[in-house]
Amino acid sequence: MIRFVTTALVLLIAGCTGPNPDAGFKPLFDGRTLDGWTGDTSGYTVKDGELTARVPEAGESLGNLYTEDEYGNFILRFEFRLSPGANNGLGIRAPLTGDAAYEGIELQIIDNEHEQWANLRPWQYHGSAYGIAAAKRGHQLPAGEWNRQQVTVDGRRVEVVLNGHVILDIDLDEVTENGTVDGSEHPGLERERGHIGFLGHGYEVSFRHIELKRLP
């Protein structure tokens, strides 16, 4: 008897026996509480599985939210949703004190297409390593929609993938061989590990499905 196997079934079987792309990932955010996070916990709210940077009230100053643990080499993936004109940042290998954009490394999270950001420097747009290297543009979804992002930090390499497109892939030593593009000192470039943080700038930005896999 001849058995006919559909292409879909073959692909399904192959997928079951292949490597699991989710292996090793663990949630950094449980969707209900800020357990595992430190810093300005009052500046972020948790609701319906979303972590949201809130807009400060008059006279209020809000700070950054950091993981309690430190990380060196890792793959971080999450989803984010920008309000119109929103600006935030992802701190990597950052200390708990000082400006994370310089004492650590800040990867921009910003509404690229909003008119108020029309005249930014190239290294200030979304996915860029602030003051260090510019990311590619054109792959961000409009404000109000959920974007998917994956960040790989492995030794001196930093890669940012936005909605399936590589927008930044740099070697920190190579891009700073002749100094940083903003001309400033960035002592964070020498750090091998640190905290991961969301660097609120007073705009509403929501995050969800935040998970991380440590690399050797």
N, C-alpha and C positions, 0 to 999 in steps of 0.2 A: 504494500500500500504506500502510495506517495503522499507525503505530508507537505502542505504548502505553509510557509511561514511568512507573514507579512513583514515589510521593512520596519514598521512601527514596533512590532514585537521584537525584532532583532535589536533595534536600538534600545528598547526597554531592558532587554537582557544584558546588553553591553553596559548600560548605565548602572545596573545593579552590581556588576562585578568590577567596575572601575573605581578609582579613588574617590573618596567622599570629600567634596569641596568644603563641607562644613566641619570636618574633623579638626579638633583642637580649639575651636572658637568657644569662648565663654562670655556670657553677658556681663557688661560693665554696669548696666542699668536694669533694675528688675521691673521697671514699668509701674511701680507702686510707691517706692520710697527713694530717698537719697542715701540709702545705706551704701557705704563704700566711697562716698564723696565728701569732700571737705572744702573749706574756703567760704565764699559768700553764699551759703545755702539759702539765704532769704531772697536772693535775687533770681531764683529759679523755682518754678512751680511744677508739680507732677499731677497729671490728670489723664485718664484714659490711655495709659501707656506712653504718654508723651512727656518729655522734659522740655520746658519752655522758659527761655530767658524773658523776663518781664520788663516792661517799660517803667523806669523809676518815676516815683511821684515827685512833685515839686520839692526841690531842696534835698532830695534823697540821692545818695551816691552808692552805686552798686559795684561789686567787684567780680572776681573770677571764681569759677567752680572747678575744682581739681579732683582727680582720683586720689584716694588715700595712698594707694600703692604707687611705686615707681616702676617704669618700664624702660628697657633699653632698645631691643630689637623686637618688632612686632608687626602684625597686620591688624589694622583697625577698620571696621566697616560700620556704617550707620546711614540713616536717612535724615534729611533735614528739609525744613520748609521755611522759606523766608517770607516775612511780611514785606510789602512794597518799600524799597529803599533800605532794607535791613542790613546791618553790619554786625559781624561777630568774628570769632577767630578760633582756631584749633591750636592750642599750645601743645607742643611735644618736647619731651626731655626738659621740661621746665621745672624750676624751683618753685617753692610756694610764696616766695617774696620777690620783689622787683618786677620789672616790666618783662613779661614772658616773651615779647617779640624780640628782645635783645638778650635777656638772661637765659632764655630757652630758644625755641624756634616757633614762630607763629605762621600757620598756614591760613590764608585768608578765607573767610566765609562771608560773602557779601553779594548783594543784588547787583550783578554786573550791568544790567541794562537800565537801571534807574537814572533819571536825568541828573540827580544831584552828584552822581559819581562819574559824570561824563569826562572829567579832566584829570582822573587819577593817573599816577605813574603806572607803567605796565606791571610792576611787581606789587601793586596794591589790589589787583583784581582777584577774583575767586580762584582759590587753589594755589596761588603764588606763595612762595616762601618770603614773607615780608622783609623787604630790604635786601634780599639775597638773590632771588631768581623769579622770573615771570612765568606764569602758567598760560597755556593756550586758552583761548576764549571760544565761545560758540556752542558749548554743549550743556549749558545750564538751562533748566526748565524755568518757565515764568514764575514770578512770585506767587505764592499760594499753592503751588504744586510740590509734591514730594520728590526730592532728588536723592539718588543713591550715590554714596561715595565710599571709596576704599583707599586707605592710606597705608603704604608699606614703608617702614623705617628699618633699614638693615645695614648696620655699620655706617658708612658714609653716604649710602644711597637713600634718597627719599623719592617716592613715587606716589602720585595722586591720580586716581581713576574716578572720573565723574560720569555717571550714567553710562558706563561701559567704555568710555573714551579716556585714554591716557592724556592728561593735560599737564602733568609735570613729571619729569623723570631726570633727576640730577644726581651728580656726585658733588657733595658739599665742598670737597677740596678743589675740584676742577672749577666750579663756578665762582669760587672766592680766591682763585690763584692770584689775581691782580687787585684784590680788595673787594668789598661788598658794593653792590650797585647803588646803595644809598649813601655810601661813604662813611657809614657809622661803624663803631665797634660792636661786634656781636659775640660776646664771650660765650653765649650759649652754643655756638658752633663746636666748641671743644667738649661739651658735655656728652657723656656716653649713655646716660640714663636720666630719668626725671619723671615728673608727673605729666599726665595728659589732662588738658583743661579746656573748658569752653570759656572764651574770653569775651564776656558781654560788653557791649559798647552802648547800651541803652536802647536797644531795638528788640522787638519781639521776633524770636527765632525758635522754632521747635525742632526737637530731635527725637528719634525713636530707633528701636532695634540696634542699639549700640552694643557691639561685641568685639572681642579682641582675641587674637591668637599670638602667644609669645613665640618668638623665633630664637634659635640658639645664639 
